[in-house]
Amino acid sequence: MIFAAGGIAEDAKVRTPVFPTDIRVEPAVKFLPEGRKQRADLYFPSPMPAGKKLPAVVWIHGGGWITGHRDDKREINVCSTLARNGYVAMSIEYVLSDRKQAVWPTNLWDCKNAVRWLRKHAEKLGVDPDRIAVAGGSAGGHLASMVALTTPADGLDPAKPYGNIPCDVKCCVDFYGIADIGTYHDVTMLGKTFAEAPELYRAASPVTYVRSNSVPFLIFHGTADPTVNLKQSELFDEVLRRAGVEHQLVVIPEAVHSFDLQPPQRDLRPVFLKFLDDHLKSVSPGR
């Protein structure tokens, strides 16, 4: 094991995830400061290619910013697929709302710090620090989009513990995330209602930060999603289009919420992997 887990025994008391055996997984790796209980699972191809730095993807779980776990079924499916196809994947946890208190922007900082941690340890992990992407589903899709779109000038980068290590990424994959929280509904993770603080909802919405030089996006959404209406991704698609940002919206007829890469309607792995390959593997290592 490369990194001390710092909490595997405690975690194992409540969860017994079954990881595939054709890849290598390092579970419950600490990536946040002392005193934080959130952990990450690292997925590697087995064997790792000798003398080669691999692209990496930080995966962010969903759950309404309230629940969810790094080793839920979807998370294992996505990250295992990535490892089997030549990527290092990092499935992370972040601070969750208990329905009573605000956790914004600490939850976003956790996600950005995951990118920084991965970049800091890239040499030891066999990762190319210049070829990192972010992806996530539902609330994780929202957070992934925020990681991908915001810059230091937006004032949403964490101050510590990784100093000036960049937390930018090359591209983003958003599975049925919320693009504009103000048109979604009131969320406890912000600590206020939209009526109380419309500017806060705008500041926490990905559409606010779309620019002409934003990184490429791939968006998946189902037409039968009862949790996050397809209109969220259609709005995101329109905002990205108007800004001239390279992106693709893939609509899956009759798909509901929380699907992974193989919903009954369609195998999404070819589209998912092609997008990442185009933006992470088709560029020269170290660029």
C-alpha positions in Angstrom: 0.0 0.0 0.0 1.4 3.4 -0.9 -0.4 5.5 1.6 -1.5 4.9 5.2 -5.2 4.5 5.3 -5.8 6.2 8.6 -9.2 4.8 9.3 -9.7 1.5 7.4 -10.6 -0.5 10.5 -13.2 2.0 11.7 -14.7 2.2 8.2 -14.8 -1.6 7.8 -17.2 -1.8 10.8 -20.0 -0.3 8.8 -19.1 -1.0 5.2 -17.8 -4.1 3.4 -17.5 -3.0 -0.2 -16.5 -5.7 -2.8 -13.9 -4.4 -5.2 -13.1 -6.1 -8.5 -10.0 -8.3 -8.4 -8.7 -7.5 -11.9 -7.6 -4.0 -10.8 -5.8 -2.7 -7.7 -7.6 -0.6 -5.1 -6.2 1.2 -2.2 -9.2 2.0 0.1 -9.7 4.7 2.7 -6.7 6.9 1.9 -6.5 10.1 3.8 -6.4 13.2 1.6 -7.7 16.0 3.9 -6.2 17.7 7.0 -5.9 16.1 10.4 -9.2 15.7 12.2 -11.2 15.1 9.0 -12.8 11.7 8.7 -13.5 11.8 4.9 -11.4 9.4 2.8 -10.7 8.4 -0.8 -10.4 5.1 -2.6 -7.7 4.9 -5.3 -8.1 2.6 -8.3 -5.1 1.5 -10.5 -4.7 -0.6 -13.6 -3.1 -4.0 -12.7 -0.4 -4.1 -13.5 0.6 -0.5 -13.8 2.6 0.2 -17.0 6.3 0.6 -16.2 7.8 4.0 -16.7 4.6 5.6 -17.8 2.6 8.4 -16.2 -1.2 7.8 -16.5 -4.0 10.3 -16.7 -6.3 10.4 -13.7 -9.9 11.2 -12.8 -11.3 12.4 -9.5 -14.8 11.0 -9.0 -17.3 12.7 -6.7 -20.3 10.8 -5.4 -23.9 12.1 -5.3 -26.6 12.0 -2.6 -28.1 15.5 -2.5 -25.0 16.9 -0.6 -26.5 15.0 2.4 -25.7 11.3 1.9 -23.7 9.0 -0.4 -20.3 7.2 -0.1 -17.1 6.8 -2.0 -17.6 3.1 -2.5 -21.3 2.9 -3.4 -22.1 0.6 -6.3 -22.0 3.4 -9.0 -18.7 4.7 -7.7 -17.1 1.3 -7.9 -18.5 0.7 -11.3 -17.2 4.0 -12.8 -13.8 3.9 -11.1 -13.2 0.2 -12.0 -14.1 1.0 -15.6 -11.5 3.8 -15.6 -8.8 1.6 -14.1 -9.4 -1.1 -16.6 -8.9 1.5 -19.4 -5.7 3.0 -18.4 -6.6 5.6 -15.8 -5.9 6.2 -12.1 -9.3 7.0 -10.4 -9.8 8.6 -7.1 -13.3 8.2 -5.6 -13.6 10.8 -2.8 -15.8 11.7 0.1 -16.6 15.3 1.2 -18.3 17.0 4.1 -22.0 16.3 4.0 -24.9 18.4 5.3 -26.9 17.0 8.3 -29.9 18.8 7.0 -29.4 21.5 9.7 -26.2 23.3 8.9 -24.5 24.8 5.9 -21.5 23.0 4.5 -20.8 25.3 1.6 -18.2 25.9 0.4 -16.3 23.4 2.5 -17.7 20.5 0.4 -16.4 22.2 -2.7 -13.0 22.8 -1.0 -12.8 19.1 -0.2 -13.2 18.3 -3.9 -10.6 20.8 -5.0 -8.2 19.6 -2.3 -8.6 16.1 -3.7 -7.3 17.4 -7.1 -4.5 19.1 -5.3 -3.6 16.0 -3.2 -3.6 13.9 -6.4 -1.3 16.5 -8.1 1.0 16.6 -5.0 1.5 12.9 -5.0 1.4 12.3 -8.7 5.0 11.1 -9.0 4.5 8.4 -6.3 1.1 7.4 -7.8 2.3 7.1 -11.4 0.0 10.0 -12.4 0.6 12.8 -14.9 -0.2 15.9 -12.9 -1.1 17.8 -16.1 -3.7 15.3 -17.2 -6.4 15.2 -14.5 -10.1 15.3 -15.0 -13.1 15.5 -12.6 -16.4 13.7 -12.8 -19.4 13.0 -10.6 -23.1 12.1 -10.4 -26.0 14.3 -9.2 -24.7 16.4 -6.3 -21.3 15.1 -7.3 -22.0 16.2 -10.8 -22.7 19.7 -9.5 -19.5 19.7 -7.4 -17.4 18.3 -10.3 -18.7 21.1 -12.6 -17.9 23.7 -9.9 -14.3 22.3 -9.7 -13.9 22.4 -13.4 -15.4 25.9 -14.0 -14.2 28.1 -11.1 -10.8 29.8 -11.1 -8.8 31.3 -8.3 -10.3 34.7 -9.2 -13.7 33.5 -8.2 -12.7 33.2 -4.6 -13.7 29.6 -4.1 -10.3 27.9 -3.9 -9.4 26.5 -0.5 -6.6 28.3 1.4 -5.1 25.1 2.9 -3.6 22.5 3.3 -1.9 22.4 -0.1 -0.9 26.0 -0.6 -0.6 27.1 -4.2 -0.8 23.7 -5.8 -3.3 24.2 -8.7 -6.7 22.6 -8.6 -7.6 23.1 -12.2 -8.6 20.1 -14.4 -8.5 19.3 -18.2 -12.2 18.3 -18.6 -15.3 17.3 -16.7 -18.0 14.6 -17.0 -21.3 15.6 -15.3 -23.9 12.9 -14.7 -27.3 14.5 -14.2 -26.0 17.3 -12.0 -27.6 20.5 -10.9 -26.5 23.4 -13.1 -28.6 26.2 -11.6 -29.5 25.7 -7.9 -31.8 28.7 -7.9 -34.1 27.0 -10.4 -33.8 23.6 -8.6 -35.1 24.0 -5.0 -33.9 25.2 -1.6 -30.9 23.1 -0.4 -29.8 22.7 3.2 -26.1 22.6 2.3 -26.3 26.3 1.6 -27.9 27.1 5.0 -30.4 29.5 3.5 -33.4 29.5 1.2 -33.3 31.0 -2.2 -35.7 33.7 -1.0 -33.2 34.6 1.8 -30.1 34.6 -0.3 -30.5 34.5 -4.1 -26.9 35.7 -4.5 -25.6 32.7 -2.6 -27.5 30.3 -4.9 -26.1 32.0 -7.9 -22.6 31.8 -6.5 -23.0 28.1 -5.9 -24.3 27.4 -9.4 -22.1 26.1 -12.3 -23.8 28.2 -14.9 -22.5 31.3 -13.2 -18.9 30.5 -14.1 -19.1 29.4 -17.7 -16.6 31.3 -19.8 -15.4 31.0 -23.4 -12.2 29.4 -22.2 -13.9 26.8 -19.9 -12.8 23.2 -20.1 -14.7 20.7 -22.2 -17.8 19.0 -20.7 -19.6 15.8 -21.3 -23.1 15.7 -19.7 -25.4 12.7 -19.3 -29.0 12.9 -18.3 -32.1 10.8 -18.5 -35.5 11.9 -19.7 -37.4 10.2 -16.9 -35.2 11.6 -14.0 -37.6 12.4 -11.1 -34.9 13.9 -8.9 -33.0 16.3 -11.2 -35.1 17.4 -14.1 -33.6 17.1 -17.6 -34.1 20.9 -17.9 -31.1 21.4 -15.6 -28.8 19.8 -18.2 -30.6 21.4 -21.1 -30.0 24.8 -19.5 -26.3 23.9 -18.9 -26.1 22.8 -22.6 -27.5 26.1 -23.7 -25.2 28.2 -21.5 -22.1 26.3 -22.6 -23.2 26.6 -26.3 -23.6 30.3 -26.1 -20.2 30.7 -24.5 -18.6 28.5 -27.3 -17.4 25.9 -24.9 -16.7 22.4 -26.3 -19.3 20.1 -24.8 -21.7 17.3 -25.5 -25.1 16.6 -23.9 -26.1 12.9 -24.1 -29.8 12.4 -23.3 -30.8 8.8 -22.5 -34.5 8.2 -23.2 -36.5 6.8 -20.3 -33.5 6.7 -17.9 -34.1 7.7 -14.3 -31.7 9.1 -11.7 -28.5 7.7 -10.4 -27.6 5.4 -13.3 -24.0 4.4 -13.8 -22.2 3.6 -17.1 -24.5 0.8 -18.1 -28.1 1.8 -17.7 -30.6 -0.6 -19.3 -31.2 1.8 -22.1 -27.6 2.1 -23.4 -24.0 1.3 -22.7 -22.4 4.7 -22.0 -18.8 3.4 -21.7 -17.8 4.1 -25.3 -18.9 7.7 -25.1 -17.5 8.2 -21.6 -14.1 6.7 -22.4 -13.8 8.4 -25.8 -14.4 11.8 -24.3 -11.7 11.2 -21.6 -9.3 9.7 -24.1 -9.7 12.6 -26.5 -8.9 15.1 -23.7 -6.5 13.2 -21.6 -4.8 10.6 -23.7 -4.5 12.3 -27.0 -2.3 15.0 -25.5 1.4 14.6 -24.8 2.2 13.6 -21.2 3.3 16.5 -19.1 1.3 19.0 -21.1 
